[in-house]
Amino acid sequence: MNISGNTVFIPGATSGIGLALALALRAKGNTVIVGGRRTDLLDTIAAEHPGIDTVEIDTADPASITAAAKDVLARHPDLNVLVTMAGIMRVEDWRRPESFLATAEATVTTNLLGPIRLIAAFVEHLQAQPDATIMTVSSGLAFTPLKVTPSYNASKAAIHMLSESLRLQLAGTSVKVVELEPPSVRTALMPGQETSEFAMPLDEFVTEVVGLIEAQPDAKEIQVERVKFLRYGEARGDYDQVVATLNDADPHGK
Ligand SMILES: NC(=O)c1ccc[n+]([C@@H]2O[C@H](COP(=O)([O-])OP(=O)(O)OC[C@H]3O[C@@H](n4cnc5c(N)ncnc54)[C@H](OP(=O)(O)O)[C@@H]3O)[C@@H](O)[C@H]2O)c1
């Protein structure tokens, strides 16, 4: 995607990577619409950042996606970029089904069904735009598993393969599919992550992402340097070592 001149909807941008990316894209000359459930944060974002539009959306709820899509497209008929950012990450213990099943279902609903339903709501509109992009958000954990979050890892691996497949189907259209693959980044995604030494500072991450989009507008995957350790273990041939290093370093596994 081009770094400027777009109209971008980011459901899942009330905090963390989504909000930082929204502000960075706004600064680069894009119209940006921020979505999420926390209306207090939406109000604050709208007040503090004139020019950023906001919309309430719960991406775990199909009716909310339909309503928000209608609202966004009525207000921004030139929308040409959808970023399926909303996600949750929770620890699960698969030795005890009563402790993980509800979490696993919620994770799949938000992290996989959410993007699927969002893409379904926007894909016809996007194909009618001269130059459009669907940006999916996977993770380094799509490629190397973190022991304590099985459903999260699986949902992100599914997003990777969905992105690969969609790119093939949409190849003859105006819609590009770009997969953002963050490493561990300092956000509130998991308890303690905002101050974790193991995670990448949020501003550094988003600066590198914007630089990559600028340098490679046709990139299929957006990979900051820090994610390549997880992303390419299998290709390098050191996968088992990468799995061990990741899980030894993780504070949630202790
Ligand atoms: N931080 C990392 O280390 C990391 C690494 C790899 C991938 N990622 C991915 O990056 C994305 C953003 O995560 P983050 O790290 O920035 O965490 P975050 O600060 O917790 O942000 C998550 C965002 O998703 C939104 N969200 C969650 N459930 C939603 C729902 N049902 N409906 C609408 N919005 C929802 C939240 O908004 P509301 O609560 O207001 O709805 C929030 O804006 C996620 O997909 C995550 O898996 C993060």
The ligand as a Gaussian input file, in Angstrom:
#p B3LYP/6-31G(d) Opt

LIG

0 1
 N        1.632000      -6.625000      21.284000
 C        2.159000      -7.707000      20.768000
 O        3.155000      -8.239000      21.281000
 C        1.573000      -8.328000      19.530000
 C        2.344000      -9.269000      18.848000
 C        1.803000      -9.863000      17.713000
 C        0.543000      -9.522000      17.286000
 N       -0.170000      -8.595000      17.979000
 C       -1.520000      -8.302000      17.516000
 O       -1.702000      -6.911000      17.393000
 C       -3.098000      -6.612000      17.532000
 C       -3.250000      -5.441000      18.485000
 O       -2.860000      -5.858000      19.785000
 P       -2.101000      -4.893000      20.814000
 O       -0.829000      -5.541000      21.150000
 O       -2.089000      -3.515000      20.309000
 O       -3.030000      -5.051000      22.113000
 P       -4.092000      -4.064000      22.808000
 O       -3.468000      -2.790000      23.220000
 O       -4.760000      -4.909000      23.841000
 O       -5.106000      -3.735000      21.629000
 C       -6.092000      -4.602000      21.231000
 C       -7.109000      -3.801000      20.455000
 O       -8.082000      -4.729000      19.960000
 C       -9.352000      -4.218000      20.290000
 N      -10.289000      -5.316000      20.455000
 C      -10.149000      -6.475000      21.150000
 N      -11.274000      -7.193000      21.089000
 C      -12.142000      -6.480000      20.317000
 C      -13.477000      -6.666000      19.892000
 N      -14.189000      -7.764000      20.234000
 N      -14.063000      -5.732000      19.129000
 C      -13.377000      -4.613000      18.758000
 N      -12.107000      -4.383000      19.127000
 C      -11.513000      -5.293000      19.912000
 C       -9.180000      -3.408000      21.559000
 O      -10.184000      -2.412000      21.608000
 P      -11.434000      -2.410000      22.635000
 O      -11.011000      -3.125000      23.875000
 O      -11.711000      -0.953000      22.836000
 O      -12.533000      -3.093000      21.901000
 C       -7.830000      -2.776000      21.308000
 O       -7.979000      -1.578000      20.575000
 C       -3.772000      -7.911000      17.986000
 O       -4.381000      -8.544000      16.883000
 C       -2.604000      -8.732000      18.490000
 O       -2.857000     -10.118000      18.419000
 C        0.304000      -7.987000      19.084000

